[in-house]
Every structure is written in C-alpha cells, then in structure tokens.
Amino acid sequence: MNAVVERKRAPLAVSLGPAMVVQPTSPSEIIQVLTNPKRFPSPVRPTGAGSSITRCVTANAGTLLDMSAMDRVLRIEADSVTVQPGIRLQALAEVLEHEGLELVGGFDFANRTAGGAVCGASFEATIAGDVSQFAGHATQLKVISPQGKKFVVTESTKRLLSLMRLSYGLLGIVYEITLRVRPVQGFSVKSGKVSFKDFAKAGPKLESTGAGVKLYFLPFRDRILFELRQPAPDAPPGKKYAWKFKDWAVYSAVPVVARSLARVVPIRQLRYPLIDNLSEATQSLVSLNFLQSGSNATEQSGRHQSLGSGRFNHCTWGFPVADLANVVLSYKLFCKEHYARTGFRCDMPTVGFRLNRDRSSLLSPSFDGPIVTLSPLSTQDAGWDDFVFDFAEFAIKLGGIPFFNQTKNATPECANKCFGNRLAFFNKVRRELDPHGRLLNQYFAAYFAS
C-alpha cells in the first residue's frame, strides 16, 4: 500500500485552514484518510483546480484532499472515456481530439478538473437536446464512501447516479469517472448585439430556442452582445487559434488593460467608458471576424490559459427564462443604482448562459425549467464584496437560483425555496451515508442540517 503524502499546516489565528493537505495518488490512499479520523481529522473535503468561489471545499481544522495527482486517462472507447478525477478538462479534450472524439458537454472554466465538473454545478451554452450540467454526461462513477468502502454507480441505478452528480463531495469521494464522448461535430456561430429593451422583448423566444446562447451584458452602454450556436454537422470545426484568440482577448487581454487603466486613469467617469468601449469593440471584432463555426473539440482544446494578472472576481446566479425580460431590465437598473450610491461598478461585461432544463442531477439548478445565468465580472477588489452582497439581495427578490460552488451570499432560506424537497431528500441520503459528518464542512452545514 502506498504511503499517504501529507503536508501539515499551522492553524491560523483568525480563520482556520485545513489541519493538513493530502494528495492521494490511488484509491487506497483515499481509504487510508477516510478510515483514520484521528490522524486525518474531519471534515475531509476534496478539491481539484480550485475553480469554486465559495467555501464549499474548505476544511477548517480538517483534511483537504488535493485530487490533482490522480489525472490519468484510463480508457478510451468509441462512445466513452474513463478518467481519474484530477485530469483537467482541457487536457482531456486535447487527448480526445487526437482520437477524432470530443466531450459531449462543454465547460466555461478551462482549468476545471473532471471531478470538479461532475461533482459541482457548471454552466455552458447548451444546444437543444443536451443536458445543461457537465455532470449529466457521466455514465459511471467509482466512489469511496465516508466509511472507506468502494462502490460503483452506473446508469442502471439512475436514482443514485442523479444523487452522485452534483453531490459536492458530500456522499463520497469519486476516484474514477466514465463520460460520454462522440465523434467531433460542428456547430455554426451567429453573433450580434441588441439593446436591453429589445432583448427583453425577445426573451420569451429563449424558452424554446434550440440554439446554445452565450450573452455579454454591458448595462452602462445599454448593449447585450449575443452568441448563438446551432448544430451544423456539415460545418467546419473552426480554427483552434481563433477560439484561443477569443479566450485571450476576452478573459486575459481586456482584464489586464482594465487593471492598467485603474492605475493611470483614476477618474472613474473617464475610465469606465474607455473600458466599456474596449470590451464591446473586442467582442465585436473577435465574434464577427473570427468565429463563424466551431466544435466542442476545437473550442475546448483551444482554450487559452489566462494570465495571472488578468484574473477577475465573479459570482453567478441563475434565473428562470420565463422571468428573463423583467430580470434583464431590473439588472440594468440595479447596476446603475448601485454605482450611483456606492461609486462601484463592475468594469467587465456580465456573462450569461442559457441552460436547458436538466433533470440528470437531483440538485441541478435548472431542474424545474430552463434558466439564464448572470455572472458579473470585475478586476477590482475594493467594493466587490458589497456589490456581491447587494447582488444576492437583488437575485433572491427576483427568484434567483444559487450554484453552491459559484454563488456567494445565498441564504439557506433561498436554497430551500429553490431546491425544496430535492434538498431535503439529498440531505436525508447524506445523513444515511455519512451519519458522523465526515465529509460535511461548515459551509454545507448551513444548508444541510445534521
């Protein structure tokens, strides 16, 4: 049996971090951790690329399982691929592309791990017929229970599989994943821009559209830039460099410029219009001149690795598509009111996705119907926390749906209202599988009572 690799951390005076970090390389090492609470204190929380913005993976005074060393592709077949949970999705997409295959589901975080995408909520521009959560493409999961016992979940046990998808590491530690794959398929891309008012009028069409929809909201310019993806098997798969250039321009270059302008143009009345102009011009240039077609393989394996200085804050809420007209117009007013009152506004476009209705996971945010996500982005730290708090109040009033790994300041009352009996049933199963709360941290304890 391999020895468990651990790194002890000294406790912090104000906020406790994990007592230790363990980087397992095999299922047996995970079992060692779970079956020895004296050496490896609770809570035990798995983590991958660190793409979550909430405290869902924190293990205060407990044990953090860093799954990044378990990153191998184990098996590739005509319609599936089996991997360890620590592999990055972009790396997996590149491997599959060499075999003429692609992942069925998309993803918006280039560095996310397969385990994180299956166990945590995600968002993507879903085309008609596709599930909206990447987790829905998992057909088999091999798991280690909180007591250290191995078990396998497959499509033959659909109810249990729907529980394990988007389970946030609360029902067990996933150590092997089988995902659907398919031959590379093309899609066409159409881009354009509309005003908030005109978009609100077209909102009802989004309930039944078959297109994958990605949106960029510029509330202070009264612009919504849209990107529509339609299935087009005969369309060329697009150029990888074009998708890489888009990622670099939107998620790296523009944020870097925004940070630089914050230093050299301190007057916000001058700085923000410059950044808005740059954001709109960049989106228009890239979308209209470079992106007319693509495929999951081309887009995902062509992801640009964002520069560290281009990082930004973000937070995501979902809203029912049926309420979209009111939500969009209200969001524009909210942003302007908050800016007038506090002097803070996001310096990057708010990104949105339309997610299909998806019942493949019990805790799917779009379980009851299609939703549109709103993700404000900002390179600024000062004022961000207050904005996110006010945004949460705004979202809750308008029936916002939280993502446990991507939504800050979602109250337990809000989660209970959105997920209702599904949340209660999930918690019942969680207590049965983990009666001593081995995997339950303080963050989830607020949503899942012991």
Order of alpha helices (4+ residues) and beta strands (2+ residues): beta-beta-alpha-beta-beta-beta-beta-alpha-beta-alpha-beta-beta-alpha-beta-beta-alpha-beta-beta-alpha-alpha-alpha-beta-alpha-beta-beta-alpha-beta-beta-beta-alpha-beta-alpha-alpha
